[in-house]
Amino acid sequence: MYLRTPASKAQQQQLEQQKINQAIQNYSPIEFWCEHQTALNWWWQVQDLMRYNGAVCMGLDVLAVKADSELSGREVSQEDYLKLRLIAQTVTELVNDKLGS
């Protein structure tokens, strides 16, 4: 039986730096179109209004979003509302898909 000697601290740091450099090289920024900015900003403000049943995501609490927009005085267009719903639906599917895997 052979025992592997642990790498020196310098070797460990070098390996970690190589992993970081590789991650930076593989990084591709996410680009948002300006026409989606309002819906995305709205999402950042209401993302905590998702409903859960245990670990299962049930989706966006639309009544809470409506109350939030009315109480905050937010002017919303139908188009931005539909974009917000699409974002919430996508997040719901992603969260629930992770539960299944």
All heavy atoms as an XYZ file, in Angstrom:
821
protein
N       0.849     -1.171      0.000
C       0.000      0.000      0.000
C       0.899      1.241      0.000
O       1.840      1.342      0.761
C      -0.883     -0.032      1.241
C      -1.813      1.105      1.319
S      -3.018      0.788      2.603
C      -2.932      2.280      3.471
N       0.575      2.170     -0.873
C       1.353      3.391     -0.989
C       0.561      4.538     -0.378
O      -0.646      4.672     -0.602
C       1.652      3.716     -2.447
C       2.529      2.682     -3.104
C       1.988      1.713     -3.925
C       3.898      2.683     -2.883
C       2.784      0.767     -4.525
C       4.703      1.737     -3.466
C       4.150      0.784     -4.290
O       4.948     -0.151     -4.871
N       1.213      5.354      0.354
C       0.584      6.542      0.908
C       1.042      7.752      0.117
O       2.223      7.884     -0.205
C       0.974      6.735      2.381
C       0.451      5.682      3.348
C       1.001      5.959      4.739
C      -1.056      5.702      3.366
N       0.102      8.576     -0.208
C       0.421      9.797     -0.948
C       0.776     10.876      0.051
O       0.017     11.153      0.980
C      -0.777     10.211     -1.787
C      -0.505     11.385     -2.652
C      -1.682     11.633     -3.550
N      -1.494     12.934     -4.149
C      -2.441     13.626     -4.692
N      -3.650     13.142     -4.742
N      -2.205     14.804     -5.204
N       1.899     11.486     -0.143
C       2.300     12.557      0.764
C       1.507     13.807      0.426
O       1.248     14.094     -0.748
C       3.808     12.857      0.655
O       4.092     13.210     -0.689
C       4.633     11.654      1.078
N       1.079     14.509      1.434
C       0.311     15.728      1.153
C       1.176     16.757      0.457
O       2.379     16.826      0.667
C      -0.121     16.207      2.537
C       0.770     15.522      3.506
C       1.281     14.274      2.852
N       0.553     17.528     -0.397
C       1.275     18.580     -1.112
C       1.691     19.655     -0.124
O       1.031     19.889      0.886
C       0.384     19.163     -2.196
N       2.785     20.281     -0.433
C       3.239     21.375      0.424
C       2.254     22.535      0.312
O       1.445     22.600     -0.609
C       4.635     21.835      0.008
O       4.577     22.474     -1.247
N       2.349     23.428      1.254
C       1.466     24.600      1.218
C       1.635     25.388     -0.068
O       0.672     25.860     -0.652
C       1.721     25.495      2.428
C       0.711     25.365      3.492
C       0.864     26.453      4.515
C      -0.323     26.281      5.435
N      -0.433     27.299      6.418
N       2.860     25.521     -0.501
C       3.132     26.261     -1.734
C       2.486     25.569     -2.928
O       1.908     26.221     -3.806
C       4.628     26.410     -1.951
N       2.553     24.229     -2.962
C       1.932     23.477     -4.055
C       0.414     23.609     -4.005
O      -0.243     23.757     -5.036
C       2.344     22.009     -3.986
C       3.787     21.751     -4.356
C       4.202     20.311     -4.099
O       3.734     19.691     -3.148
N       5.069     19.794     -4.964
N      -0.159     23.552     -2.799
C      -1.607     23.710     -2.653
C      -2.046     25.089     -3.128
O      -3.047     25.231     -3.828
C      -2.022     23.489     -1.195
C      -1.936     22.053     -0.751
C      -2.254     21.890      0.731
O      -2.318     22.871      1.479
N      -2.450     20.656      1.143
N      -1.303     26.114     -2.755
C      -1.646     27.477     -3.175
C      -1.525     27.623     -4.689
O      -2.344     28.284     -5.322
C      -0.755     28.490     -2.467
C      -1.070     28.644     -1.000
C      -0.100     29.565     -0.282
O       0.998     29.841     -0.771
N      -0.498     30.035      0.901
N      -0.506     26.984     -5.262
C      -0.323     27.044     -6.710
C      -1.488     26.367     -7.422
O      -2.012     26.884     -8.421
C       0.995     26.381     -7.100
C       1.306     26.496     -8.578
C       2.634     25.817     -8.932
O       3.219     25.115     -8.118
N       3.081     26.039    -10.155
N      -1.930     25.204     -6.909
C      -3.075     24.507     -7.509
C      -4.352     25.341     -7.394
O      -5.132     25.424     -8.338
C      -3.273     23.139     -6.845
C      -2.237     22.069     -7.172
C      -2.456     20.837     -6.309
C      -2.296     21.709     -8.648
N      -4.554     25.957     -6.237
C      -5.731     26.806     -6.047
C      -5.700     27.994     -6.994
O      -6.722     28.365     -7.572
C      -5.819     27.262     -4.589
C      -6.194     26.147     -3.634
C      -6.140     26.570     -2.178
O      -6.027     27.783     -1.894
O      -6.219     25.678     -1.321
N      -4.532     28.591     -7.166
C      -4.405     29.732     -8.074
C      -4.674     29.310     -9.510
O      -5.309     30.040    -10.278
C      -3.018     30.381     -7.954
C      -2.892     31.671     -8.728
C      -3.858     32.742     -8.257
O      -4.025     32.961     -7.063
N      -4.516     33.397     -9.184
N      -4.226     28.121     -9.897
C      -4.480     27.607    -11.241
C      -5.979     27.417    -11.457
O      -6.504     27.741    -12.523
C      -3.739     26.292    -11.479
C      -2.255     26.449    -11.656
C      -1.524     25.110    -11.739
O      -2.099     24.066    -11.462
N      -0.240     25.159    -12.110
N      -6.682     26.905    -10.441
C      -8.133     26.717    -10.547
C      -8.835     28.068    -10.699
O      -9.755     28.209    -11.500
C      -8.674     25.985     -9.319
C      -8.311     24.525     -9.269
C      -8.884     23.886     -8.023
C      -8.452     22.452     -7.869
N      -8.979     21.844     -6.635
N      -8.388     29.048     -9.925
C      -8.981     30.389    -10.010
C      -8.739     30.990    -11.384
O      -9.653     31.542    -12.003
C      -8.422     31.295     -8.886
C      -8.927     30.818     -7.529
C      -8.783     32.754     -9.136
C      -8.246     31.486     -6.350
N      -7.499     30.875    -11.886
C      -7.173     31.422    -13.208
C      -7.999     30.751    -14.297
O      -8.464     31.412    -15.230
C      -5.683     31.266    -13.503
C      -4.822     32.185    -12.662
O      -5.305     33.172    -12.119
N      -3.556     31.843    -12.523
N      -8.198     29.430    -14.184
C      -9.007     28.720    -15.172
C     -10.464     29.182    -15.117
O     -11.099     29.379    -16.151
C      -8.931     27.215    -14.938
C      -9.640     26.408    -15.998
C      -9.478     24.914    -15.756
O      -8.998     24.485    -14.719
N      -9.901     24.127    -16.722
N     -10.977     29.386    -13.904
C     -12.354     29.869    -13.768
C     -12.511     31.257    -14.371
O     -13.508     31.557    -15.020
C     -12.760     29.871    -12.294
N     -11.506     32.111    -14.181
C     -11.555     33.465    -14.744
C     -11.534     33.412    -16.272
O     -12.269     34.145    -16.933
C     -10.387     34.323    -14.196
C     -10.621     34.626    -12.715
C     -10.223     35.608    -15.000
C      -9.442     35.285    -12.027
N     -10.734     32.521    -16.824
C     -10.660     32.394    -18.282
C     -11.969     31.878    -18.864
O     -12.368     32.263    -19.958
C      -9.519     31.460    -18.677
C      -8.154     32.039    -18.461
C      -7.043     31.031    -18.732
O      -7.297     29.870    -18.968
N      -5.803     31.501    -18.681
N     -12.660     31.012    -18.126
C     -13.910     30.429    -18.610
C     -15.121     31.316    -18.321
O     -16.232     31.010    -18.735
C     -14.135     29.047    -17.994
C     -13.103     28.046    -18.452
O     -12.511     28.196    -19.515
N     -12.870     27.034    -17.651
N     -14.911     32.411    -17.592
C     -16.005     33.300    -17.210
C     -16.560     34.024    -18.425
O     -15.817     34.575    -19.234
C     -15.507     34.324    -16.186
C     -16.520     35.379    -15.846
C     -17.598     35.088    -15.030
C     -16.420     36.663    -16.356
C     -18.535     36.042    -14.722
C     -17.345     37.631    -16.048
C     -18.402     37.317    -15.233
O     -19.335     38.262    -14.937
N     -17.864     33.982    -18.554
C     -18.515     34.775    -19.590
C     -19.617     35.598    -18.918
O     -20.511     35.041    -18.291
C     -19.102     33.886    -20.691
O     -20.021     32.974    -20.145
N     -19.519     36.911    -19.000
C     -20.495     37.758    -18.306
C     -21.899     37.594    -18.883
O     -22.072     37.267    -20.054
C     -19.969     39.172    -18.538
C     -19.142     39.068    -19.767
C     -18.581     37.675    -19.783
N     -22.867     37.784    -18.024
C     -24.263     37.735    -18.451
C     -24.642     39.139    -18.915
O     -24.401     40.111    -18.207
C     -25.168     37.286    -17.290
C     -24.768     35.897    -16.834
C     -26.627     37.340    -17.690
C     -25.464     35.435    -15.589
N     -25.220     39.215    -20.081
C     -25.617     40.512    -20.615
C     -27.133     40.653    -20.537
O     -27.869     39.731    -20.873
C     -25.160     40.650    -22.065
C     -23.659     40.667    -22.207
C     -23.210     40.878    -23.636
O     -23.965     41.491    -24.412
O     -22.116     40.414    -23.958
N     -27.575     41.791    -20.055
C     -29.001     42.093    -19.982
C     -29.311     43.210    -20.964
O     -28.562     44.170    -21.074
C     -29.392     42.547    -18.563
C     -29.184     41.501    -17.523
C     -28.177     41.636    -16.593
C     -29.986     40.385    -17.474
C     -27.975     40.679    -15.613
C     -29.796     39.418    -16.506
C     -28.786     39.565    -15.576
N     -30.394     43.054    -21.655
C     -30.818     44.111    -22.568
C     -31.519     45.189    -21.755
O     -32.224     44.912    -20.786
C     -31.762     43.559    -23.618
C     -31.100     42.587    -24.548
C     -29.764     42.438    -24.798
C     -31.753     41.612    -25.357
N     -29.552     41.452    -25.711
C     -30.750     40.924    -26.076
C     -33.075     41.262    -25.555
C     -31.039     39.910    -26.967
C     -33.370     40.249    -26.439
C     -32.356     39.592    -27.138
N     -31.349     46.417    -22.164
C     -31.938     47.551    -21.445
C     -33.450     47.426    -21.313
O     -34.020     47.844    -20.312
C     -31.572     48.855    -22.142
S     -29.823     49.254    -22.018
N     -34.081     46.817    -22.308
C     -35.549     46.702    -22.262
C     -36.033     45.782    -21.145
O     -37.207     45.793    -20.786
C     -36.080     46.208    -23.608
C     -35.581     44.828    -23.974
C     -35.566     44.586    -25.468
O     -35.126     45.471    -26.200
O     -35.991     43.510    -25.871
N     -35.122     44.992    -20.565
C     -35.493     44.093    -19.470
C     -35.088     44.645    -18.107
O     -35.371     44.031    -17.086
C     -34.848     42.718    -19.665
C     -35.253     42.064    -20.945
N     -36.540     41.675    -21.216
C     -34.530     41.740    -22.043
C     -36.595     41.135    -22.413
N     -35.393     41.167    -22.942
N     -34.450     45.797    -18.094
C     -33.912     46.347    -16.855
C     -34.993     46.599    -15.807
O     -34.811     46.276    -14.632
C     -33.139     47.630    -17.127
C     -32.472     48.180    -15.890
C     -31.605     49.380    -16.177
O     -31.494     49.802    -17.310
N     -31.002     49.926    -15.158
N     -36.124     47.134    -16.191
C     -37.183     47.438    -15.236
C     -37.704     46.170    -14.582
O     -37.865     46.114    -13.361
C     -38.342     48.187    -15.932
O     -37.818     49.366    -16.549
C     -39.417     48.575    -14.950
N     -37.936     45.132    -15.379
C     -38.433     43.864    -14.829
C     -37.392     43.218    -13.920
O     -37.733     42.668    -12.859
C     -38.832     42.915    -15.951
N     -36.121     43.287    -14.310
C     -35.068     42.706    -13.474
C     -34.922     43.457    -12.156
O     -34.778     42.843    -11.092
C     -33.744     42.692    -14.225
C     -33.634     41.622    -15.304
C     -32.429     41.878    -16.195
C     -33.562     40.245    -14.687
N     -34.967     44.778    -12.212
C     -34.903     45.562    -10.972
C     -36.088     45.246    -10.070
O     -35.945     45.176     -8.845
C     -34.849     47.057    -11.285
C     -33.516     47.469    -11.864
O     -32.506     46.794    -11.692
N     -33.509     48.577    -12.577
N     -37.250     45.071    -10.672
C     -38.443     44.702     -9.908
C     -38.238     43.327     -9.274
O     -38.558     43.116     -8.113
C     -39.654     44.720    -10.827
C     -40.981     44.633    -10.155
C     -41.248     44.744     -8.819
C     -42.238     44.433    -10.785
N     -42.591     44.613     -8.593
C     -43.216     44.426     -9.781
C     -42.627     44.260    -12.108
C     -44.566     44.245    -10.061
C     -43.966     44.089    -12.377
C     -44.927     44.082    -11.379
N     -37.670     42.384    -10.041
C     -37.415     41.039     -9.515
C     -36.490     41.092     -8.300
O     -36.732     40.422     -7.297
C     -36.830     40.139    -10.599
C     -36.253     38.882    -10.037
C     -34.946     38.555     -9.932
C     -36.981     37.786     -9.475
N     -34.818     37.317     -9.339
C     -36.055     36.831     -9.047
C     -38.348     37.540     -9.283
C     -36.425     35.633     -8.443
C     -38.721     36.344     -8.685
C     -37.769     35.407     -8.272
N     -35.412     41.901     -8.368
C     -34.487     41.975     -7.237
C     -35.218     42.448     -5.979
O     -34.842     42.075     -4.875
C     -33.325     42.920     -7.524
C     -32.493     42.583     -8.723
C     -32.102     43.454     -9.700
C     -31.935     41.315     -9.107
N     -31.362     42.787    -10.664
C     -31.238     41.476    -10.309
C     -31.976     40.040     -8.536
C     -30.587     40.433    -10.952
C     -31.319     38.998     -9.184
C     -30.634     39.199    -10.363
N     -36.277     43.242     -6.133
C     -37.002     43.771     -4.982
C     -38.061     42.814     -4.440
O     -38.417     42.891     -3.272
C     -37.656     45.106     -5.348
C     -36.635     46.186     -5.614
C     -37.267     47.470     -6.099
O     -38.469     47.564     -6.289
N     -36.444     48.480     -6.308
N     -38.578     41.923     -5.281
C     -39.675     41.043     -4.832
C     -39.309     39.565     -4.804
O     -40.154     38.726     -4.540
C     -40.947     41.236     -5.696
C     -41.464     42.655     -5.600
C     -40.715     40.822     -7.138
N     -38.043     39.237     -5.027
C     -37.665     37.833     -5.074
C     -37.926     37.111     -3.753
O     -38.099     35.896     -3.730
C     -36.213     37.680     -5.491
C     -35.224     38.296     -4.530
C     -33.811     38.155     -5.024
O     -33.472     37.174     -5.667
N     -32.976     39.130     -4.724
N     -37.990     37.849     -2.656
C     -38.285     37.226     -1.366
C     -39.772     36.899     -1.204
O     -40.174     36.322     -0.195
C     -37.821     38.132     -0.224
C     -38.518     39.480     -0.223
O     -38.837     39.982     -1.320
O     -38.720     40.038      0.865
N     -40.585     37.216     -2.201
C     -42.020     36.939     -2.133
C     -42.400     35.623     -2.830
O     -43.569     35.403     -3.135
C     -42.817     38.112     -2.740
C     -42.609     39.462     -2.043
C     -43.392     40.551     -2.753
C     -42.982     39.383     -0.579
N     -41.406     34.770     -3.048
C     -41.693     33.442     -3.590
C     -42.344     32.610     -2.485
O     -42.021     32.764     -1.304
C     -40.409     32.764     -4.076
C     -39.705     33.491     -5.203
S     -40.577     33.439     -6.769
C     -40.168     31.803     -7.334
N     -43.277     31.740     -2.867
C     -43.966     30.879     -1.900
C     -43.321     29.496     -1.901
O     -42.940     28.988     -2.944
C     -45.439     30.722     -2.255
C     -46.218     32.018     -2.226
C     -47.638     31.832     -2.713
N     -47.577     31.448     -4.133
C     -48.295     30.466     -4.680
N     -49.150     29.786     -3.964
N     -48.183     30.176     -5.957
N     -43.225     28.902     -0.720
C     -42.641     27.569     -0.578
C     -43.562     26.688      0.245
O     -44.226     27.152      1.173
C     -41.276     27.643      0.099
C     -40.223     28.271     -0.778
C     -40.027     29.650     -0.793
C     -39.436     27.496     -1.606
C     -39.077     30.226     -1.611
C     -38.482     28.061     -2.431
C     -38.306     29.429     -2.422
O     -37.370     30.002     -3.245
N     -43.589     25.415     -0.104
C     -44.256     24.395      0.688
C     -43.158     23.414      1.075
O     -42.816     22.529      0.301
C     -45.355     23.704     -0.117
C     -46.137     22.708      0.707
O     -45.888     22.558      1.890
N     -47.078     22.037      0.072
N     -42.582     23.637      2.245
C     -41.397     22.882      2.619
C     -40.245     23.337      1.740
O     -39.934     24.512      1.656
N     -39.639     22.401      1.020
C     -38.531     22.728      0.127
C     -39.002     22.995     -1.300
O     -38.230     23.449     -2.133
C     -37.515     21.595      0.126
N     -40.276     22.742     -1.582
C     -40.808     22.885     -2.942
C     -41.227     24.336     -3.177
O     -41.985     24.918     -2.405
C     -42.012     21.946     -3.168
C     -42.612     22.153     -4.544
C     -41.604     20.502     -2.954
N     -40.725     24.903     -4.256
C     -41.082     26.271     -4.620
C     -42.425     26.266     -5.343
O     -42.602     25.556     -6.330
C     -39.993     26.876     -5.511
S     -40.296     28.600     -5.922
N     -43.355     27.046     -4.852
C     -44.703     27.101     -5.420
C     -44.875     28.274     -6.384
O     -45.908     28.421     -7.004
C     -45.743     27.219     -4.297
C     -45.650     26.124     -3.250
S     -45.944     24.493     -3.908
C     -47.681     24.597     -4.230
N     -43.866     29.124     -6.483
C     -43.945     30.252     -7.401
C     -44.076     31.570     -6.673
O     -44.061     31.645     -5.446
N     -44.224     32.604     -7.451
C     -44.311     33.968     -6.935
C     -45.687     34.207     -6.319
O     -46.712     33.835     -6.896
C     -44.067     34.951     -8.083
C     -43.864     36.411     -7.738
C     -42.618     36.588     -6.866
C     -43.701     37.226     -9.009
N     -45.708     34.824     -5.152
C     -46.958     35.192     -4.498
C     -47.454     36.475     -5.170
O     -47.071     37.580     -4.805
C     -46.729     35.393     -3.010
C     -48.012     35.638     -2.241
O     -49.049     35.949     -2.867
O     -47.975     35.523     -1.003
N     -48.310     36.310     -6.162
C     -48.748     37.421     -7.001
C     -49.512     38.468     -6.194
O     -49.349     39.673     -6.421
C     -49.601     36.899     -8.181
C     -50.110     38.032     -9.033
C     -48.791     35.936     -9.023
N     -50.313     38.025     -5.234
C     -51.049     38.995     -4.410
C     -50.092     39.832     -3.562
O     -50.304     41.040     -3.394
C     -52.062     38.279     -3.522
C     -53.226     37.617     -4.269
C     -54.134     36.880     -3.301
C     -54.014     38.652     -5.058
N     -49.039     39.220     -3.056
C     -48.047     39.968     -2.278
C     -47.301     40.953     -3.182
O     -47.007     42.075     -2.760
C     -47.069     39.013     -1.606
N     -47.011     40.549     -4.416
C     -46.344     41.442     -5.362
C     -47.250     42.631     -5.687
O     -46.804     43.778     -5.731
C     -45.942     40.690     -6.654
C     -45.456     41.653     -7.721
C     -44.877     39.655     -6.350
N     -48.540     42.344     -5.874
C     -49.488     43.422     -6.161
C     -49.565     44.392     -4.990
O     -49.510     45.614     -5.178
C     -50.874     42.844     -6.455
C     -51.898     43.899     -6.764
C     -53.251     43.305     -7.047
C     -54.241     44.423     -7.348
N     -55.605     43.946     -7.424
N     -49.669     43.857     -3.776
C     -49.726     44.710     -2.589
C     -48.443     45.528     -2.451
O     -48.490     46.726     -2.147
C     -49.947     43.858     -1.342
N     -47.307     44.892     -2.701
C     -46.027     45.583     -2.616
C     -45.953     46.730     -3.621
O     -45.522     47.832     -3.283
C     -44.876     44.597     -2.853
C     -43.526     45.265     -2.784
O     -43.084     45.579     -1.659
O     -42.916     45.482     -3.849
N     -46.389     46.476     -4.846
C     -46.313     47.530     -5.861
C     -47.272     48.675     -5.550
O     -46.945     49.845     -5.774
C     -46.575     46.967     -7.262
O     -47.890     46.496     -7.374
N     -48.446     48.345     -5.012
C     -49.404     49.402     -4.660
C     -48.903     50.233     -3.481
O     -48.980     51.460     -3.496
C     -50.769     48.791     -4.337
C     -51.491     48.259     -5.553
C     -52.780     47.527     -5.215
O     -53.089     47.342     -4.016
O     -53.472     47.110     -6.165
N     -48.388     49.554     -2.455
C     -47.940     50.266     -1.260
C     -46.664     51.070     -1.500
O     -46.443     52.103     -0.865
C     -47.724     49.284     -0.108
C     -49.004     48.653      0.439
C     -48.671     47.530      1.418
C     -49.876     49.710      1.108
N     -45.836     50.601     -2.421
C     -44.598     51.330     -2.711
C     -44.796     52.400     -3.771
O     -43.893     53.199     -4.025
C     -43.506     50.358     -3.166
O     -43.826     49.800     -4.420
N     -45.969     52.411     -4.407
C     -46.244     53.402     -5.443
C     -45.559     53.101     -6.756
O     -45.401     53.982     -7.598
N     -45.177     51.863     -6.954
C     -44.484     51.467     -8.188
C     -45.461     51.482     -9.354
O     -46.544     50.932     -9.282
C     -43.896     50.069     -8.028
C     -43.301     49.516     -9.310
C     -42.807     48.100     -9.115
N     -41.553     48.052     -8.411
C     -40.378     48.267     -8.982
N     -40.315     48.560    -10.274
N     -39.266     48.202     -8.297
N     -45.046     52.141    -10.428
C     -45.816     52.129    -11.672
C     -45.351     50.935    -12.486
O     -44.163     50.821    -12.796
C     -45.590     53.424    -12.453
C     -46.109     54.669    -11.764
C     -47.624     54.735    -11.727
O     -48.268     54.273    -12.698
O     -48.157     55.247    -10.729
N     -46.269     50.031    -12.808
C     -45.879     48.835    -13.556
C     -46.677     48.756    -14.847
O     -47.850     49.113    -14.898
C     -46.095     47.545    -12.734
C     -45.195     47.530    -11.526
C     -47.533     47.379    -12.316
N     -45.998     48.291    -15.873
C     -46.686     48.075    -17.148
C     -47.026     46.593    -17.251
O     -46.419     45.752    -16.582
C     -45.790     48.493    -18.317
O     -44.696     47.605    -18.445
N     -47.975     46.291    -18.105
C     -48.348     44.898    -18.313
C     -47.156     44.102    -18.850
O     -46.931     42.956    -18.458
C     -49.523     44.802    -19.285
C     -49.992     43.382    -19.514
C     -51.166     43.307    -20.464
O     -51.548     44.297    -21.085
N     -51.747     42.137    -20.573
N     -46.373     44.719    -19.716
C     -45.211     44.052    -20.298
C     -44.183     43.683    -19.212
O     -43.657     42.571    -19.200
C     -44.572     44.965    -21.346
C     -43.411     44.341    -22.068
C     -42.818     45.270    -23.128
O     -43.405     46.325    -23.412
O     -41.762     44.908    -23.650
N     -43.917     44.623    -18.293
C     -42.969     44.333    -17.216
C     -43.512     43.264    -16.278
O     -42.760     42.432    -15.773
C     -42.632     45.599    -16.430
C     -41.753     46.549    -17.216
O     -41.026     46.076    -18.114
O     -41.797     47.763    -16.937
N     -44.815     43.286    -16.044
C     -45.431     42.260    -15.197
C     -45.262     40.879    -15.827
O     -44.906     39.916    -15.141
C     -46.913     42.572    -14.967
C     -47.629     41.463    -14.239
C     -47.398     41.236    -12.884
C     -48.523     40.635    -14.906
C     -48.049     40.209    -12.223
C     -49.166     39.605    -14.253
C     -48.927     39.395    -12.909
O     -49.561     38.370    -12.252
N     -45.465     40.777    -17.125
C     -45.296     39.490    -17.808
C     -43.840     39.032    -17.761
O     -43.563     37.836    -17.603
C     -45.804     39.572    -19.243
C     -47.306     39.796    -19.397
C     -47.675     40.000    -20.863
C     -48.085     38.637    -18.795
N     -42.914     39.973    -17.882
C     -41.494     39.624    -17.776
C     -41.169     39.144    -16.362
O     -40.419     38.182    -16.181
C     -40.617     40.820    -18.148
C     -40.644     41.157    -19.623
C     -39.822     42.401    -19.901
C     -39.954     42.828    -21.352
N     -39.229     44.077    -21.622
N     -41.732     39.811    -15.358
C     -41.514     39.395    -13.979
C     -42.045     37.983    -13.755
O     -41.393     37.151    -13.124
C     -42.188     40.374    -13.014
C     -42.062     40.023    -11.532
C     -40.625     40.188    -11.054
C     -43.009     40.877    -10.708
N     -43.216     37.705    -14.290
C     -43.793     36.355    -14.159
C     -42.904     35.318    -14.832
O     -42.718     34.212    -14.315
C     -45.195     36.310    -14.777
C     -46.276     37.075    -14.041
C     -46.725     36.406    -12.758
N     -47.112     35.025    -12.956
C     -48.359     34.597    -13.114
N     -49.355     35.448    -13.082
N     -48.617     33.316    -13.276
N     -42.340     35.652    -15.985
C     -41.454     34.727    -16.683
C     -40.189     34.451    -15.859
O     -39.760     33.295    -15.739
C     -41.077     35.290    -18.055
C     -40.113     34.443    -18.890
C     -40.719     33.079    -19.190
C     -39.764     35.160    -20.177
N     -39.628     35.493    -15.272
C     -38.451     35.319    -14.407
C     -38.810     34.400    -13.242
O     -38.081     33.448    -12.934
C     -37.935     36.680    -13.889
C     -37.394     37.522    -15.032
C     -36.875     36.481    -12.806
C     -37.131     38.977    -14.667
N     -39.934     34.670    -12.590
C     -40.347     33.871    -11.433
C     -40.611     32.417    -11.820
O     -40.238     31.496    -11.087
C     -41.593     34.485    -10.794
N     -41.228     32.191    -12.966
C     -41.497     30.829    -13.426
C     -40.190     30.086    -13.687
O     -40.045     28.910    -13.327
C     -42.363     30.840    -14.685
C     -42.691     29.470    -15.218
C     -43.491     28.619    -14.236
O     -44.331     29.143    -13.498
N     -43.233     27.339    -14.206
N     -39.244     30.764    -14.295
C     -37.937     30.155    -14.577
C     -37.222     29.796    -13.277
O     -36.679     28.695    -13.139
C     -37.069     31.105    -15.423
O     -37.774     31.425    -16.622
C     -35.745     30.483    -15.766
N     -37.234     30.713    -12.312
C     -36.604     30.443    -11.017
C     -37.297     29.275    -10.324
O     -36.631     28.397     -9.769
C     -36.614     31.706    -10.129
C     -36.212     31.388     -8.696
C     -35.714     32.768    -10.720
N     -38.616     29.232    -10.376
C     -39.371     28.138     -9.769
C     -38.952     26.797    -10.362
O     -38.698     25.831     -9.632
C     -40.884     28.350     -9.974
O     -41.266     29.580     -9.355
C     -41.699     27.210     -9.380
N     -38.867     26.729    -11.677
C     -38.467     25.484    -12.338
C     -37.046     25.084    -11.962
O     -36.771     23.914    -11.700
C     -38.592     25.626    -13.853
C     -40.032     25.702    -14.325
C     -40.153     26.011    -15.816
O     -39.124     26.027    -16.523
O     -41.291     26.238    -16.269
N     -36.131     26.047    -11.921
C     -34.743     25.751    -11.577
C     -34.614     25.241    -10.147
O     -33.896     24.273     -9.884
C     -33.860     26.984    -11.778
C     -33.622     27.412    -13.221
C     -32.908     28.760    -13.267
C     -32.826     26.357    -13.970
N     -35.315     25.886     -9.231
C     -35.268     25.466     -7.818
C     -35.821     24.046     -7.670
O     -35.221     23.188     -7.034
C     -36.041     26.450     -6.913
C     -36.252     25.890     -5.519
C     -35.312     27.776     -6.845
N     -36.956     23.796     -8.291
C     -37.575     22.480     -8.162
C     -36.798     21.403     -8.896
O     -36.779     20.246     -8.472
C     -39.030     22.528     -8.601
C     -39.894     23.326     -7.634
O     -39.572     23.442     -6.461
N     -40.956     23.904     -8.138
N     -36.163     21.746    -10.008
C     -35.321     20.782    -10.723
C     -34.140     20.355     -9.858
O     -33.734     19.197     -9.878
C     -34.811     21.354    -12.047
C     -35.894     21.394    -13.112
O     -36.968     20.790    -12.911
O     -35.664     22.033    -14.168
N     -33.586     21.300     -9.081
C     -32.463     20.951     -8.206
C     -32.914     19.992     -7.114
O     -32.116     19.182     -6.646
C     -31.877     22.214     -7.585
C     -30.960     22.951     -8.511
C     -30.109     23.920     -7.751
C     -29.068     24.442     -8.700
N     -27.846     24.753     -8.044
N     -34.171     20.072     -6.703
C     -34.684     19.151     -5.694
C     -34.710     17.713     -6.222
O     -34.427     16.772     -5.501
C     -36.104     19.526     -5.270
C     -36.254     20.737     -4.375
C     -37.728     21.010     -4.131
C     -35.526     20.518     -3.063
N     -35.043     17.580     -7.499
C     -35.166     16.256     -8.104
C     -33.837     15.606     -8.406
O     -33.755     14.397     -8.565
N     -32.790     16.403     -8.472
C     -31.492     15.800     -8.836
C     -30.621     15.538     -7.639
O     -30.888     15.731     -6.550
C     -30.737     16.686     -9.811
O     -30.572     17.983     -9.313
